[in-house]
Amino acid sequence: MNIEIINESKLNKKVFFSALIVGILLNVFLVGAFGYYLSKIKQIPVENKIKVKLVEVKEPPKKVVKKKKKLVTKKRKKAKPKTQKPRKAIGKEIAKKPSIPAATPILPQTVSLDENEITLPDKEEEFGNFPETDVSLKNLPEYKPVLEGNFNPSFGTKLKKLDKTAFGTASGRIIVYKPPPPKIKTKLPPPPKVKVKLWVNPDGTVDKVEIIYPKALGNLKIKQQIENYVLSWKFNAISANEKQWAITTIKFKPVK
């Protein structure tokens, strides 16, 4: 069996040189393309940042000059003792004047009492032991709320004629019905004057009543009876669809 050895050295050299040339050309082409790409990119200007350093300047310490105060000492003159001339001896002793204070306090007067005249107060009763008293409303005084003017039951009277101090959009309307004032029994007398604000509907009925002075009457019963009394008033009807208001003063008079 014969073995033939083929010399491939020539073939290998050709392949090597051709690959080397192709690689060099490819590298040149890539470098050129990359350079062309870089030339098209706009360069961004880089701003030079100025760095500022803060340097503390230390001021030299100020010299504090202390002013020395001069001590001035005044020389006091020594008072010379007064020498009195010796008095002539008369034969009587001279009493020295007693020293009297500028203002003498007034002492309280004391009174001496005998044991029979001294009386001790009665022993106070504890809370809850007071006798129950029968509170009756029969002996309490009566008061009635009235307006100043005279009311005409036949034709009615304007509110501002019954009360000259009345004002508001409903002060000129006529009261066609006003019941007799209620009698209020109370231990403490009510305030002499009470200011009341009332709202009147177009048909003449009183819609709402509010006591504006004084704010607190101190007796809820008086407040309720005044409100019910004013709510029972009846005014003349008007054509306008408007709720009117007025402020009037009611006085309290004792019932005789």
C-alpha positions in Angstrom: 0.0 0.0 0.0 1.5 3.3 -1.1 0.9 6.5 0.8 1.1 9.8 -1.1 1.9 13.0 0.8 0.5 16.1 -0.9 2.5 19.4 -0.2 -0.1 22.0 0.8 2.3 24.7 1.8 1.6 26.8 -1.3 -2.1 26.6 -0.7 -1.9 27.6 2.9 0.3 30.6 2.1 -2.2 31.9 -0.5 -5.1 31.6 2.0 -3.1 33.3 4.7 -2.1 36.3 2.6 -5.6 36.8 1.1 -7.2 36.7 4.6 -4.6 39.2 5.9 -5.3 41.6 3.0 -9.1 41.3 3.5 -8.7 41.9 7.3 -6.5 45.0 6.7 -9.0 46.4 4.2 -11.9 45.7 6.5 -10.2 47.5 9.4 -9.4 50.5 7.3 -13.0 50.6 6.2 -14.3 50.4 9.8 -11.9 53.1 11.0 -12.9 55.4 8.2 -16.6 54.9 8.8 -16.2 55.5 12.6 -14.2 58.7 11.9 -16.9 59.9 9.5 -19.6 59.2 12.1 -17.6 61.1 14.7 -17.2 64.1 12.4 -21.0 64.4 12.0 -21.7 64.5 15.7 -21.9 68.0 17.1 -19.7 68.7 19.9 -21.4 69.9 23.0 -19.5 73.0 24.4 -18.4 72.3 27.9 -18.9 75.2 30.2 -16.1 75.9 32.4 -17.5 76.1 35.9 -15.9 78.7 38.0 -15.2 77.4 41.4 -15.6 80.0 44.1 -14.0 79.5 47.4 -15.2 81.4 50.5 -12.3 82.6 52.6 -13.2 83.9 56.0 -11.5 87.1 56.8 -10.9 87.3 60.5 -11.0 90.9 61.8 -8.5 91.7 64.4 -10.0 91.9 67.8 -10.8 95.4 68.9 -9.0 96.7 71.9 -11.4 97.7 74.6 -10.1 100.7 76.5 -11.5 100.9 79.9 -11.9 104.4 81.2 -10.8 104.7 84.7 -13.3 106.6 86.8 -11.7 109.1 89.0 -12.9 108.8 92.5 -13.7 112.2 93.9 -13.9 112.2 97.6 -15.5 115.2 99.1 -14.1 116.2 102.3 -16.8 116.7 104.8 -16.4 119.3 107.3 -16.6 118.1 110.8 -19.4 119.8 112.6 -18.1 121.6 115.6 -20.0 120.8 118.7 -22.2 123.7 119.8 -21.2 125.0 123.1 -24.0 126.5 125.2 -23.3 129.1 127.7 -24.1 128.0 131.2 -27.3 129.3 132.5 -27.6 131.1 135.7 -28.7 129.0 138.6 -32.2 130.1 139.7 -32.7 127.4 142.3 -35.3 125.4 140.4 -34.8 122.3 138.4 -35.7 122.7 134.7 -37.7 119.7 133.3 -36.7 118.4 129.9 -39.3 118.5 127.2 -40.7 115.0 126.4 -40.3 113.9 122.8 -43.8 113.7 121.1 -44.2 111.6 117.9 -45.4 113.3 114.8 -48.7 111.3 114.7 -50.0 109.2 117.5 -52.2 106.2 116.5 -55.8 106.2 117.7 -56.3 103.2 119.9 -59.7 101.4 119.8 -62.0 101.9 122.6 -62.6 98.9 124.8 -65.8 98.4 126.6 -66.1 96.0 129.5 -69.4 94.0 129.6 -70.8 91.8 132.3 -71.3 88.1 131.6 -75.1 88.5 131.7 -75.0 91.0 128.9 -73.0 88.7 126.5 -75.3 86.5 124.3 -74.1 83.9 121.9 -75.8 83.4 118.5 -78.3 80.6 118.0 -77.0 77.4 116.6 -77.3 77.3 112.9 -79.3 74.4 111.3 -77.6 72.2 108.9 -78.7 72.1 105.2 -81.8 70.0 104.6 -83.3 70.6 108.0 -85.1 73.8 107.2 -88.9 73.6 107.6 -90.9 73.5 104.4 -92.9 76.6 103.8 -96.2 76.6 102.0 -95.7 78.8 98.9 -99.0 80.0 97.6 -99.6 82.2 94.5 -102.7 83.9 96.0 -100.8 86.7 97.8 -98.4 87.4 94.9 -98.7 90.8 93.2 -100.1 90.8 89.6 -98.8 92.7 86.6 -100.1 93.1 83.0 -98.2 94.0 79.8 -99.8 97.0 78.1 -99.0 99.5 75.3 -99.0 103.2 75.8 -101.9 104.3 73.6 -105.6 103.4 73.6 -106.8 100.7 71.3 -110.0 101.2 69.3 -111.7 97.8 69.1 -114.2 98.9 66.4 -111.8 100.2 63.7 -108.4 99.2 65.0 -105.3 101.4 65.6 -102.0 101.7 63.9 -99.1 100.2 65.9 -97.0 103.4 65.8 -100.0 105.3 67.4 -100.2 102.8 70.2 -96.5 102.9 70.7 -94.6 106.0 69.5 -91.3 104.2 69.9 -92.3 101.5 67.4 -90.4 101.3 64.1 -90.1 98.9 61.2 -91.9 98.0 58.0 -95.0 96.8 59.9 -95.2 99.8 62.3 -97.7 101.6 60.0 -100.1 98.6 59.9 -103.4 98.6 61.8 -104.0 96.2 64.7 -107.6 95.0 64.1 -107.7 92.7 67.0 -105.8 92.7 70.4 -107.0 90.6 73.3 -106.9 92.0 76.9 -103.5 91.7 78.4 -102.9 88.7 80.6 -102.4 89.0 84.3 -99.0 87.6 85.5 -98.4 86.7 89.1 -94.8 86.9 90.1 -92.9 87.5 93.3 -90.2 89.7 91.7 -91.5 92.6 89.6 -90.9 92.3 85.9 -88.7 94.8 84.0 -90.6 98.1 83.4 -90.0 98.0 79.6 -89.6 95.0 77.3 -88.7 95.4 73.6 -90.3 92.9 71.3 -89.6 92.2 67.6 -92.5 90.6 65.7 -92.9 89.4 62.1 -96.3 89.9 60.4 -97.6 87.8 57.5 -99.4 89.4 54.5 -102.8 88.1 55.8 -102.2 90.0 59.1 -101.3 87.1 61.5 -98.2 87.3 63.6 -95.7 84.7 62.5 -92.9 85.0 65.0 -92.1 86.9 68.2 -88.6 87.5 69.7 -87.7 89.4 72.9 -84.6 91.5 72.2 -84.4 93.5 75.4 -83.6 92.4 78.0 -82.1 89.2 76.8 -82.8 87.4 80.0 -86.1 88.2 81.9 -85.2 85.9 84.8 -88.7 84.2 84.6 -89.6 81.8 81.8 -93.3 82.2 82.6 -93.2 85.9 81.9 -91.3 85.3 78.6 -93.9 82.7 77.4 -96.9 84.9 78.3 -95.5 87.9 76.5 -94.8 85.9 73.3 -98.3 84.3 73.4 -99.9 87.7 74.0 -98.2 89.3 70.9 -98.8 86.2 68.8 -102.5 86.7 69.3 -102.5 90.1 67.7 -104.2 90.5 64.3 -103.2 93.2 61.7 -104.9 94.3 58.5 -104.2 92.2 55.4 -102.1 93.6 52.6 -101.9 92.7 48.9 -98.1 92.5 48.7 -96.6 89.1 49.3 -94.1 90.4 51.8 -93.4 89.5 55.5 -93.0 92.7 57.4 -91.4 93.3 60.8 -91.7 95.8 63.7 -90.1 96.5 67.1 -92.4 97.7 69.8 -92.1 98.4 73.5 -94.4 96.8 76.1 -94.7 98.2 79.6 -95.7 96.3 82.7 -98.2 97.9 85.1 -99.3 96.5 88.5 -102.9 95.3 88.6 -104.9 97.2 91.2 
